Amino acid sequence: MQTPQFDLGMLLGTPDAMKNAVKQIPCEMLHPYHNHKFELYSGERLEDMVESIKENGVLSPIIVQPDGDTYEILIGHNRWNASKIAGLGSVPAIIKEGLTEEEAEMYVIESNVMQRGFENLRISEQAAAVALRHSEMFSQGKRNDILRELAVLENPSAEPDTATLNPVGSKLDTSESVGKEYGVSKGSVVRLIRINKLIDELKALVDSGDIAIRAGVELSFLSEDTQAVVAECAEDSKIDMKKAKMLRASADDEGNIKRYTVES
């Protein structure tokens, strides 16, 4: 089946309609987004995608941005991974040029939320989505542009629903509004924003359930250096809420604690 060609340039009002033309890019010239926070498919879900690609090819193009002589994947990490397993030499891609770091991050996070559903994300993935949405780096208009583009990629014939793009009105910079958007409480939003401040090693422990969310919130007030020491100690001793509160109480104004204090 031929890969559909989407005129996304016209969708976003770009004067150069060919800017978003689909191109075939060799798999070896692609690499994951540098701050990719989402777990790739595995098991049956990956196997199904590989079989589908073997039979039909990659039906929906991935989205990438130039990175020197290669391309960084923004959307389509699973399609790229499955294509390599299926033995494809290249994948169809739309090349985005001139994106800011914040815009690129929005493509990565919003696409994962749309494809998987917020409730199906790991705690650390939910935290990344909520923290980005809560920040003031994006205007609602810019986010709606990106969501419309993603909606067209998922279903080219569908007309995006404005209410879906902005379900709680134009003021979405508060914890309550973000919570309504993702179907969680205001308190959950605040906790997830704190979880996003943990280092990766501690986020992994929260995802696995070895550290409770509320204990993770307490640890998020520690400096990254101190968090690294805590993560080392967590390999031998479970960090419960009592210990997390003791650690936070022991930290100075910058969140630092002496290593021997953490270990004790």
C-alpha positions, 0 to 999 in steps of 0.5 A: 500500500502506498504511504499517504502524503499529508499536506501538513504545511497547508494545515499549519499555514506554512507558505511552503507546502512541500516543507512537510513532504514524506521522504524515505530515510534509511533506518541507520540515519535515524536515532531516538529523541535525546530526551525520550522518556517513553518505553518502547513496545515489547512482547506481543504488541511489538510482534504485532507491529512487526508483522503488520509492517512486514505485510503492509509496510509503514502506513503512517510516516514518522516525524523527525528533525535534522541532527547534523548528518542524521535525523532525530526521531520525534514521533515514531520510535516504535515504528522505526524499531519494528521496521528494523526488526522487520528488515526494512532499510528505510521508513517514510518520514516527515522532516521538521526543520527549525523547531525549538527545543520546547516544540520538539518536546511537545511533539514527542510527549503529546504523540505518546499521550494520544497513542497510548492514553494518559492512564496507560503511561508509566508514572514517570511518563505521566509526570513528563506530560503533566510537567510540560503541559503545566509549564508556560513555555507553550501558548494554547494556540501553538499546542492546538496546532501540534495536536491538529497535525497529530490528529491528521497523521492518525486519521487523515480524513477526520476533522479535528474537534476543537473541544477535544483540542482545548477541553477546559477552555483557554486558561490551562496554566493551573494545576486544576485545569491540567488535571481536568485535561488528563482526568486526574485531581489537582493534587495528583498534578502537583505530585506528578510535577514533583516526580518529574524532578527526580533523577532517572534512577529514582523515577524507575523505582517509582515506576516499579513501585519500589518507591511510593509516589508520595515518598518520591515527592519528598525525595524530589526536593533533594538536589540531583547529587543527593538523589544519586546517593539515595538511589545507590542506597535504595539498592540495598534498603527500601526507601519508605515514606518515613525515610523519605521525610527524614531525608528531606528534613536533613537537607540544606536549603539547596537540597544537599545532604552529606553522603554519610548522613544519607547512608546512615 
